[in-house]
Each structure stands twice: as structure tokens, then as C-alpha cells.
Amino acid sequence: MEQSRIHELEVLAARARLLAVDMVHTANSGHIGGSLSAMDLLTVLYFHAMRVDPAHPHDPDRDRFVLSKGHCTPALYPILSLRGFFPQEELKLFRSIEGHLSGHAEMRHVKGVDMSTGSLGQGLSAAVGMALAGRLDGRDYRVYTLLGDGELAEGQVWEAAMSAAKYKLDNLCAFVDLNGLQIDGKTADVMPTAPVDKKFEAFNWNVLTVDGHDCAAVADALEQAKAAQGRPTVILARTVKGKGVSFMENNAGWHGKAPNDEQYEQAMAELRAALAQLEVN
């Protein structure tokens, strides 16, 4: 990928982080930590890899995305708005009775959302079903999903992983956001799931590991996933929870709370500075 294109993706991710913090602060509610860790992944996915058209959100040949960590809508909604699925002004009504942007992903009311999620561990199963349906229908769309590392403790994830391998779903690609934290603390302390790579390899998946904040590396992994034949791909993305905001980074306390006014101003100042630096370059 050309450096200019990588730079464009980095700028988009920086803008999306600003929108995410703003909408969570406005709502005084939301899951900001895991949303910031996933922002680069979703930016590359929607602006580089996925075949989608905001003007035709239900195109049967579109690529699909399932936000298995469905509480991280402060990552998905800004990306969808920047991609053109709905106006950015609607982000101000996040988690508001006057708006339609619910706290967890909702396919009935939010344009561009392919699956309602929130109950952890179920997204991969839905993605497997979509990928298998595409295969049976003779369509060439791809299916992507994003899981949190905490939800890997759910047994349903591994049932879905077995099914995907059995049906050789090479049109399926899963991200795992390995930020190492969940609501109760370190994932390794709550329920150890390592070695994640060896587990997926044992389930006959194509396994790739990347820096989840390196847009070029993420884009390259997605291209490798498209080239894989006969088995699904999982991209293990090593990330930082709360990425971009100093006092949120690597802090499990920022799993699901909103910043107060003072914290909001500091967070926005840091994110604006990061965006300004990118725009200078």
C-alpha cells in the first residue's frame, strides 16, 4: 500500500477517536476503552478492505461485518458515519431516547449494521452463518467479525471456530482485539485464554498476528486473509485499551465509563494534537 494511502487511514482513525470520545461524553455513557483499541482495525476494514456502498446498505453482494464485542459501538458508529452511512450529527444522540444509535449494535435501526450484538461470544457464530450462506448462495462476498479477547472465554466462540474450519470458510475473517483487559481487570487473571494463536491453529484456522495500531500491517494482513484458501483466517491484533488518551491507556477502569468534563477536555486535547501532527505530515 502506498504511504499516502496509509496516511489517509491514520488520519481517519484519528478523527474517529475524537468522535468516539465526544459521543461518549455527550451521552455520559458508553464503552470507550475497547472502542479506542479497535479504531485502527475498523478504519482499515471499512476504508480499505470491505466492499460496501452506503447508498445501498442492503446490497446482497456487499461484504458483511459483525461487531461481536457489541458494546464497542463508539468505534463502529464513528466509522460508519465517516464512511457515509449516516450524518455525523447523529452521533450526538448516541444512547439517547431521541436517537437511534443504541449502546450496543442494532441492525434494525442503524444503517450499515449487519448484526445486532451485545451478548458476548455470539458474533463469530453469526459470522459463520453468514459466510456459509454466501457459499451456498453462490455469492462472493466476504464476512468479517471483531471479537474481544475477554469473550474468548465463551465456549460458543470455539464451537463456531470448529464449524468455520469444517466448512472451509475462506470467505470468513475474524479479528481478535488483544488489548489484554476486560471489565474485571486483566484477561489473563479473569480467565486465561493464551496461547490464542496455538488454539486457533489447532482448530485449523489461518492465523496472522499484527500490531493492531499499524494500519499498513493490518491492511497487509487483510490482503493475506483474502488470499487464503480452504480455511478461515483470524487476525490477532495486539492493541492498547484506551489508545490515544494517556490516562485511559492500559486501564481497565475505562472499560465502560464516560469521562467527566475535565477528563473530556484533556482527552480531546491529546487526540486533537495527535490529529494535528498527522495533518502536518
LOLOLO-441739 format. One record per residue (C-alpha): residue in one letter; x, y, z; residue number from 1. Coordinates in nm, 4 decimals. Layout:
! LOLOLO-441739
(A; (X; Y; Z); NUM)
...
//
This chain:
! LOLOLO-441739
(M; (0.0000; 0.0000; 0.0000); 1)
(E; (0.1289; 0.3472; -0.0853); 2)
(Q; (0.2431; 0.5646; 0.2048); 3)
(S; (-0.0086; 0.8331; 0.1107); 4)
(R; (-0.2928; 0.5848; 0.1484); 5)
(I; (-0.1606; 0.4644; 0.4837); 6)
(H; (-0.1501; 0.8263; 0.5970); 7)
(E; (-0.5123; 0.8777; 0.4912); 8)
(L; (-0.6178; 0.5802; 0.7026); 9)
(E; (-0.4240; 0.7089; 1.0034); 10)
(V; (-0.5956; 1.0473; 0.9740); 11)
(L; (-0.9375; 0.8831; 0.9502); 12)
(A; (-0.8685; 0.6748; 1.2614); 13)
(A; (-0.7581; 0.9860; 1.4500); 14)
(R; (-1.0775; 1.1672; 1.3522); 15)
(A; (-1.2858; 0.8686; 1.4557); 16)
(R; (-1.1237; 0.8648; 1.8003); 17)
(L; (-1.2250; 1.2273; 1.8506); 18)
(L; (-1.5822; 1.1462; 1.7525); 19)
(A; (-1.5879; 0.8456; 1.9862); 20)
(V; (-1.4775; 1.0378; 2.2948); 21)
(D; (-1.7163; 1.3209; 2.2135); 22)
(M; (-2.0201; 1.0958; 2.1751); 23)
(V; (-1.9492; 0.9017; 2.4955); 24)
(H; (-1.9023; 1.2247; 2.6894); 25)
(T; (-2.2223; 1.3717; 2.5461); 26)
(A; (-2.4171; 1.0579; 2.6378); 27)
(N; (-2.2387; 1.0306; 2.9738); 28)
(S; (-2.2326; 0.6591; 2.8997); 29)
(G; (-2.0551; 0.4100; 2.6778); 30)
(H; (-1.7614; 0.1749; 2.6395); 31)
(I; (-1.4710; 0.3912; 2.5347); 32)
(G; (-1.1613; 0.1849; 2.6236); 33)
(G; (-1.2188; -0.1091; 2.3918); 34)
(S; (-1.3536; 0.1223; 2.1238); 35)
(L; (-1.0307; 0.3208; 2.1099); 36)
(S; (-0.8271; -0.0005; 2.0925); 37)
(A; (-1.0251; -0.1216; 1.7905); 38)
(M; (-1.0418; 0.2025; 1.5915); 39)
(D; (-0.7487; 0.1379; 1.3592); 40)
(L; (-0.8801; -0.2101; 1.2783); 41)
(L; (-1.2228; -0.0806; 1.1794); 42)
(T; (-1.0768; 0.2110; 0.9860); 43)
(V; (-0.8682; -0.0161; 0.7648); 44)
(L; (-1.1549; -0.2607; 0.7324); 45)
(Y; (-1.4161; -0.0093; 0.6157); 46)
(F; (-1.1927; 0.2233; 0.4153); 47)
(H; (-0.9610; -0.0315; 0.2556); 48)
(A; (-1.0813; -0.3908; 0.2648); 49)
(M; (-1.4596; -0.4107; 0.2695); 50)
(R; (-1.6853; -0.3896; -0.0342); 51)
(V; (-1.9707; -0.1730; 0.0906); 52)
(D; (-2.1831; 0.1066; -0.0538); 53)
(P; (-2.3569; 0.3423; 0.1923); 54)
(A; (-2.6150; 0.4209; -0.0760); 55)
(H; (-2.7084; 0.0516; -0.0937); 56)
(P; (-2.6584; -0.0834; 0.2597); 57)
(H; (-2.8588; -0.3998; 0.1914); 58)
(D; (-2.6887; -0.4972; -0.1344); 59)
(P; (-2.6908; -0.8798; -0.1275); 60)
(D; (-2.3359; -0.8850; -0.2650); 61)
(R; (-2.1895; -0.6490; -0.0046); 62)
(D; (-1.9278; -0.7632; 0.2433); 63)
(R; (-2.0637; -0.8145; 0.5963); 64)
(F; (-1.9292; -0.7131; 0.9370); 65)
(V; (-2.0326; -0.8444; 1.2784); 66)
(L; (-1.9237; -0.6483; 1.5861); 67)
(S; (-1.9055; -0.9430; 1.8229); 68)
(K; (-1.7858; -0.7140; 2.1030); 69)
(G; (-2.1134; -0.5342; 2.0534); 70)
(H; (-2.0652; -0.2840; 2.3352); 71)
(C; (-1.7923; -0.1094; 2.1345); 72)
(T; (-2.0283; 0.0934; 1.9188); 73)
(P; (-1.8263; 0.4097; 1.9960); 74)
(A; (-1.5793; 0.2567; 1.7496); 75)
(L; (-1.8282; 0.1337; 1.4891); 76)
(Y; (-2.0649; 0.4318; 1.4728); 77)
(P; (-1.7985; 0.6975; 1.4024); 78)
(I; (-1.6544; 0.4767; 1.1291); 79)
(L; (-1.9973; 0.4242; 0.9727); 80)
(S; (-2.0646; 0.7979; 0.9825); 81)
(L; (-1.7284; 0.8829; 0.8257); 82)
(R; (-1.7947; 0.6180; 0.5606); 83)
(G; (-2.1227; 0.7923; 0.4764); 84)
(F; (-2.3882; 0.5628; 0.6216); 85)
(F; (-2.5429; 0.8432; 0.8282); 86)
(P; (-2.4624; 1.2076; 0.9201); 87)
(Q; (-2.2060; 1.2720; 1.1929); 88)
(E; (-2.4591; 1.4913; 1.3728); 89)
(E; (-2.6480; 1.1759; 1.4698); 90)
(L; (-2.3563; 1.0710; 1.6902); 91)
(K; (-2.4663; 1.3422; 1.9334); 92)
(L; (-2.7784; 1.1359; 2.0052); 93)
(F; (-2.5836; 0.8211; 2.0985); 94)
(R; (-2.7690; 0.6306; 2.3733); 95)
(S; (-3.0409; 0.8963; 2.3653); 96)
(I; (-3.4139; 0.8229; 2.3507); 97)
(E; (-3.4355; 1.0849; 2.0751); 98)
(G; (-3.1854; 0.8988; 1.8571); 99)
(H; (-3.1450; 0.5540; 1.7044); 100)
(L; (-2.7814; 0.4847; 1.7934); 101)
(S; (-2.8159; 0.2342; 2.0746); 102)
(G; (-2.5365; 0.1469; 2.3140); 103)
(H; (-2.4979; -0.1969; 2.1565); 104)
(A; (-2.5037; -0.2696; 1.7841); 105)
(E; (-2.8597; -0.2782; 1.6478); 106)
(M; (-2.9287; -0.3885; 1.2899); 107)
(R; (-3.2951; -0.2886; 1.2802); 108)
(H; (-3.2371; 0.0813; 1.3365); 109)
(V; (-2.8771; 0.1655; 1.2432); 110)
(K; (-2.7881; 0.1855; 0.8762); 111)
(G; (-2.4802; -0.0209; 0.7991); 112)
(V; (-2.5069; -0.2606; 1.0940); 113)
(D; (-2.5362; -0.6203; 0.9723); 114)
(M; (-2.6000; -0.7942; 1.3054); 115)
(S; (-2.7433; -0.6975; 1.6444); 116)
(T; (-2.4875; -0.7894; 1.9091); 117)
(G; (-2.4024; -0.7362; 2.2725); 118)
(S; (-2.4253; -1.0790; 2.4294); 119)
(L; (-2.0587; -1.1728; 2.4179); 120)
(G; (-1.9453; -1.4862; 2.2410); 121)
(Q; (-2.2186; -1.4950; 1.9776); 122)
(G; (-2.0757; -1.2840; 1.6975); 123)
(L; (-1.8489; -1.5459; 1.5467); 124)
(S; (-2.1418; -1.7878; 1.5200); 125)
(A; (-2.3410; -1.5265; 1.3287); 126)
(A; (-2.0455; -1.4565; 1.1013); 127)
(V; (-2.0014; -1.8282; 1.0315); 128)
(G; (-2.3679; -1.8492; 0.9334); 129)
(M; (-2.3372; -1.5515; 0.7002); 130)
(A; (-2.0241; -1.6911; 0.5377); 131)
(L; (-2.1798; -2.0339; 0.4891); 132)
(A; (-2.4969; -1.8755; 0.3479); 133)
(G; (-2.2881; -1.6825; 0.0976); 134)
(R; (-2.1171; -2.0015; -0.0069); 135)
(L; (-2.4476; -2.1857; -0.0509); 136)
(D; (-2.5996; -1.8939; -0.2417); 137)
(G; (-2.3046; -1.8752; -0.4789); 138)
(R; (-2.2126; -1.5199; -0.3786); 139)
(D; (-1.8568; -1.3945; -0.3439); 140)
(Y; (-1.8976; -1.1571; -0.0506); 141)
(R; (-1.6659; -1.1775; 0.2483); 142)
(V; (-1.7629; -1.1741; 0.6153); 143)
(Y; (-1.5626; -1.0023; 0.8861); 144)
(T; (-1.6083; -1.0027; 1.2609); 145)
(L; (-1.4363; -0.8413; 1.5592); 146)
(L; (-1.4070; -1.0233; 1.8906); 147)
(G; (-1.2663; -0.9027; 2.2196); 148)
(D; (-1.0062; -1.1166; 2.3914); 149)
(G; (-1.2239; -1.1354; 2.7027); 150)
(E; (-1.5064; -1.3038; 2.5149); 151)
(L; (-1.2782; -1.5880; 2.4095); 152)
(A; (-1.3703; -1.7423; 2.7452); 153)
(E; (-1.7157; -1.8110; 2.5991); 154)
(G; (-1.7467; -2.1705; 2.4789); 155)
(Q; (-1.9673; -2.0735; 2.1861); 156)
(V; (-1.6695; -1.8998; 2.0253); 157)
(W; (-1.4889; -2.2302; 1.9912); 158)
(E; (-1.7937; -2.4164; 1.8636); 159)
(A; (-1.8156; -2.1550; 1.5894); 160)
(A; (-1.4429; -2.1841; 1.5231); 161)
(M; (-1.4810; -2.5588; 1.4709); 162)
(S; (-1.7720; -2.5057; 1.2325); 163)
(A; (-1.5866; -2.2462; 1.0268); 164)
(A; (-1.2955; -2.4829; 0.9774); 165)
(K; (-1.5201; -2.7797; 0.8966); 166)
(Y; (-1.6900; -2.5883; 0.6156); 167)
(K; (-1.3585; -2.4431; 0.4932); 168)
(L; (-1.4942; -2.0885; 0.5096); 169)
(D; (-1.2113; -1.8978; 0.3464); 170)
(N; (-1.4570; -1.6111; 0.2940); 171)
(L; (-1.4522; -1.5505; 0.6714); 172)
(C; (-1.2013; -1.3330; 0.8567); 173)
(A; (-1.2101; -1.2666; 1.2305); 174)
(F; (-1.0205; -1.0033; 1.4255); 175)
(V; (-0.9400; -1.0600; 1.7918); 176)
(D; (-0.8707; -0.7342; 1.9767); 177)
(L; (-0.5935; -0.8445; 2.2124); 178)
(N; (-0.5837; -0.5432; 2.4438); 179)
(G; (-0.5407; -0.7696; 2.7454); 180)
(L; (-0.8112; -0.6088; 2.9586); 181)
(Q; (-1.1798; -0.6555; 3.0305); 182)
(I; (-1.4331; -0.5136; 3.2741); 183)
(D; (-1.2951; -0.7031; 3.5752); 184)
(G; (-0.9259; -0.6488; 3.5066); 185)
(K; (-0.6566; -0.8319; 3.3139); 186)
(T; (-0.7920; -1.1003; 3.0840); 187)
(A; (-0.5082; -1.3293; 3.1896); 188)
(D; (-0.6264; -1.3041; 3.5514); 189)
(V; (-1.0014; -1.3312; 3.4904); 190)
(M; (-0.9838; -1.6309; 3.2556); 191)
(P; (-0.6547; -1.7065; 3.0784); 192)
(T; (-0.7012; -1.7868; 2.7098); 193)
(A; (-0.3383; -1.7864; 2.5937); 194)
(P; (-0.1924; -1.9109; 2.3716); 195)
(V; (-0.4656; -1.7804; 2.1435); 196)
(D; (-0.2621; -1.8377; 1.8278); 197)
(K; (-0.1998; -2.2035; 1.9067); 198)
(K; (-0.5670; -2.2575; 1.9875); 199)
(F; (-0.6853; -2.1238; 1.6519); 200)
(E; (-0.4108; -2.3146; 1.4719); 201)
(A; (-0.5350; -2.6325; 1.6395); 202)
(F; (-0.8824; -2.5517; 1.5063); 203)
(N; (-0.7300; -2.5345; 1.1547); 204)
(W; (-0.7526; -2.1590; 1.1080); 205)
(N; (-0.5056; -1.9455; 0.9156); 206)
(V; (-0.3527; -1.7350; 1.1958); 207)
(L; (-0.1933; -1.3922; 1.1498); 208)
(T; (-0.0597; -1.1662; 1.4256); 209)
(V; (-0.0205; -0.7894; 1.3838); 210)
(D; (0.0240; -0.4621; 1.5675); 211)
(G; (-0.3381; -0.3512; 1.5735); 212)
(H; (-0.2411; 0.0152; 1.5558); 213)
(D; (-0.0239; -0.0217; 1.2444); 214)
(C; (-0.2606; 0.0496; 0.9566); 215)
(A; (-0.0189; -0.0828; 0.6957); 216)
(A; (0.0266; -0.4106; 0.8834); 217)
(V; (-0.3481; -0.4507; 0.9306); 218)
(A; (-0.4112; -0.3849; 0.5611); 219)
(D; (-0.1455; -0.6384; 0.4631); 220)
(A; (-0.2987; -0.8999; 0.6940); 221)
(L; (-0.6398; -0.8437; 0.5376); 222)
(E; (-0.4921; -0.8983; 0.1918); 223)
(Q; (-0.3310; -1.2206; 0.3143); 224)
(A; (-0.6690; -1.3291; 0.4506); 225)
(K; (-0.8278; -1.2769; 0.1091); 226)
(A; (-0.5609; -1.4952; -0.0486); 227)
(A; (-0.6020; -1.7822; 0.1987); 228)
(Q; (-0.7728; -2.0881; 0.0538); 229)
(G; (-0.9676; -2.3653; 0.2218); 230)
(R; (-0.9809; -2.2277; 0.5751); 231)
(P; (-1.0898; -1.9180; 0.7671); 232)
(T; (-0.8452; -1.6533; 0.8870); 233)
(V; (-0.8072; -1.4959; 1.2290); 234)
(I; (-0.6046; -1.1776; 1.2706); 235)
(L; (-0.4749; -1.1454; 1.6253); 236)
(A; (-0.4349; -0.7719; 1.6792); 237)
(R; (-0.2189; -0.6619; 1.9693); 238)
(T; (-0.3662; -0.3337; 2.0848); 239)
(V; (-0.3769; -0.0864; 2.3728); 240)
(K; (-0.7063; -0.0348; 2.5525); 241)
(G; (-0.7872; 0.3364; 2.5529); 242)
(K; (-0.5365; 0.4014; 2.2727); 243)
(G; (-0.4645; 0.7704; 2.2190); 244)
(V; (-0.5714; 0.9044; 2.5588); 245)
(S; (-0.2905; 0.8875; 2.8132); 246)
(F; (-0.4980; 0.8327; 3.1262); 247)
(M; (-0.7193; 0.5724; 2.9588); 248)
(E; (-0.4431; 0.3602; 2.8087); 249)
(N; (-0.3993; 0.0144; 2.9632); 250)
(N; (-0.6537; 0.0992; 3.2325); 251)
(A; (-0.9376; -0.1497; 3.2863); 252)
(G; (-1.1299; 0.1192; 3.4716); 253)
(W; (-1.2069; 0.2775; 3.1353); 254)
(H; (-1.3868; -0.0286; 3.0039); 255)
(G; (-1.7321; 0.1201; 3.0366); 256)
(K; (-1.7488; 0.4717; 3.1762); 257)
(A; (-1.7655; 0.8220; 3.0360); 258)
(P; (-1.5110; 1.0971; 3.1046); 259)
(N; (-1.6175; 1.3915; 3.3178); 260)
(D; (-1.5796; 1.7429; 3.1798); 261)
(E; (-1.2187; 1.7849; 3.2900); 262)
(Q; (-1.1182; 1.4428; 3.1609); 263)
(Y; (-1.3033; 1.5095; 2.8374); 264)
(E; (-1.1100; 1.8301; 2.7747); 265)
(Q; (-0.7791; 1.6548; 2.8380); 266)
(A; (-0.8707; 1.3607; 2.6160); 267)
(M; (-0.9851; 1.5829; 2.3312); 268)
(A; (-0.6720; 1.7974; 2.3598); 269)
(E; (-0.4496; 1.4903; 2.3310); 270)
(L; (-0.6455; 1.3494; 2.0386); 271)
(R; (-0.6559; 1.6854; 1.8582); 272)
(A; (-0.2798; 1.7169; 1.8988); 273)
(A; (-0.2295; 1.3706; 1.7516); 274)
(L; (-0.4548; 1.4560; 1.4565); 275)
(A; (-0.2790; 1.7881; 1.4008); 276)
(Q; (0.0565; 1.6113; 1.3923); 277)
(L; (-0.0728; 1.3712; 1.1298); 278)
(E; (-0.2185; 1.6521; 0.9203); 279)
(V; (0.1132; 1.8390; 0.9285); 280)
(N; (0.2882; 1.5338; 0.7955); 281)
//
